[in-house]
Amino acid sequence: MIKEKLNEIAGVLYKGNTAKGISMISEVLGELQEAAVSMKEDDREDFLNNALAPALEAMETRDGTLLADIITYEIMERVDA
């Protein structure tokens, strides 16, 4: 379910609607937190440093394409279906 939501968000971002994509992320924050908590410590640290931190930076700079790439290639690969 979370991967479907993330895929939808990435699609919105790739279409150039950065503001909407960023606002949609709030819908999955709880699930991302649950995913991080369920990971082994090393995996969780990698997830936070190499997926979530860059995603936050992309949101801060309003770089929708980079955020979509991070969601697609970093976050979705690390969360369970």
C-alpha positions in Angstrom: 0.0 0.0 0.0 2.8 2.5 0.9 4.6 1.7 -2.4 1.4 2.6 -4.3 1.1 5.9 -2.5 4.8 6.6 -3.0 4.5 5.8 -6.7 1.5 8.1 -7.0 3.5 10.9 -5.3 6.5 10.4 -7.6 4.2 10.6 -10.6 2.7 13.9 -9.4 6.2 15.2 -8.9 7.5 14.0 -12.3 4.6 15.9 -13.9 5.9 19.1 -12.4 3.4 19.6 -9.6 5.9 19.9 -6.8 3.7 21.7 -4.3 1.0 19.0 -4.5 3.6 16.2 -4.4 5.2 17.6 -1.3 1.8 18.0 0.4 0.9 14.4 -0.5 4.0 13.2 1.4 2.2 14.0 4.7 -0.2 11.1 3.9 2.6 8.6 4.1 4.8 10.0 6.9 3.4 7.6 9.5 3.9 4.6 7.3 7.5 5.7 6.6 8.1 6.0 10.3 6.7 2.5 10.9 8.9 1.2 8.1 12.0 2.8 9.6 11.2 1.5 13.1 10.8 -2.1 11.8 14.2 -2.1 10.1 17.4 -3.4 11.7 19.5 -0.7 13.2 22.1 -0.6 10.3 19.3 -0.6 7.7 17.4 2.1 9.5 20.5 4.3 9.7 21.1 3.8 6.0 17.4 4.6 5.3 17.5 7.8 7.3 20.9 9.0 5.9 20.6 8.0 2.3 16.9 8.2 1.6 15.0 10.4 4.1 17.6 13.1 4.7 18.1 13.7 0.9 14.3 13.7 0.5 14.0 16.4 3.1 16.7 18.4 1.4 14.9 18.1 -1.9 11.6 19.3 -0.3 13.4 22.2 1.3 14.8 23.3 -2.1 11.5 22.4 -3.8 13.3 20.2 -6.3 10.4 18.0 -7.4 12.3 15.9 -9.9 15.1 15.0 -7.4 12.4 14.2 -4.8 10.6 11.9 -7.2 13.9 10.2 -8.0 14.7 9.7 -4.3 11.2 8.3 -3.7 11.5 6.0 -6.7 15.1 4.8 -6.3 15.8 5.1 -2.6 12.7 5.1 -0.5 10.6 2.6 -2.4 13.4 0.1 -2.6 13.8 0.2 1.2 10.2 -0.1 2.3 8.1 -3.3 2.3 5.0 -3.7 0.2 
